[in-house]
Amino acid sequence: MSKRNKKGREIDGVLILDKASGHSSNAALQDIKRLFDANKAGHTGSLDPLASGLLPICLGQSTKVAQFLLNDDKRYFVRGKLGQISNTGDSEGELNQYGSTNNLDENALRNTLKEFIGEINQVPPMYSALKKNGMPLYKLARKGIEVERKARKVSIYEIQFIGLEKDILTLEVSCSKGTYIRTLVEDIGKSMGCGGYVIELRRIGFAHFNISQGRTFEDIKGMSLTELDSLLIGSDEMLPNLQSIYLDHDQSCDIKFGRKIKCNELNTIQKVKLYDVNNKFVGIGESNNISEVLPKRIFN
């Protein structure tokens, strides 16, 4: 194998992947990296192995924008089974009885859901990637170790009730970053006196993208590199809410060499998209309150 093939192609762009259930986010990332023969790849916030749905994969220099996507809102389709709880919060964990579902009332459940709308406190699950003294919590959990976790504020924008059949609750949830849907389902179940855990989870919205725009690995695995490349979107398209700043020749040179530039149209602290003299996207800058823009993540 040649050195070039070992390194992979220098290709930039973002694939809106519809990850399959049963695969870790890292495994999905590596599959896409190999398929595109890309020299570098990263994702924008992991999904549980059980979960399916939107997982944007950044290739090449587009990995430089991944950190700016982590704060975006999400939307999930979720099915939860009531009456039991799981040590992982989903069907992959050890199940324990919690409370009876014999007297579940749909109206009472709908009222309970309203209590979870808005800013709420969530205690992150032990089976999560959060770290304690540098160790992921899920690794401690696998050893039977449980540590105290501080509650964190998250925002639930909408909970759409879809159905309740016997003990299976189906919802769509719009929420902020950092929300654990497994914890939400368990907390809703506990509020009803019966507990609950996730049996199906699908991310159907990510920032301004929806699931109809996602491509599964099965959809694309037989495509040529040319066909694959046509599926990629530009890094700047992932950041529609950032203001665009178009630079002249001198500003373009300065920003590429890591130097701050003067920009009279900006006088507040904000992140901005930067385009060079040829209208090519060159990265992310941050303005200050004295009409300057400092480079944050600049493409080579």
Secondary structure, 3 states (H helix, E strand, C coil): CCHHHHHCECCCEEEEEEECCCCCHHHHHHHHHHHHCECCEEECCCCCCCCEEEEEEEEHHHHHHHHHCCCCCEEEEEEEEECEEECCCECCCCEEECCCCCCCCHHHHHHHHHCCCEEEEECCCCCCCCEECCEEHHHHHHCCCCCCCCCEEEEEEEEEEEEEECCEEEEEEEECCCCCHHHHHHHHHHHCCCCEEEEEEEEEEECCEEHHHCECHHHHCCCCHHHHHCCCECHHHHCCCCEEEECCHHHHHHHHCCCCEECCCCCCCEEEEEECCCCCEEEEEEECCCCEEEEEEECC
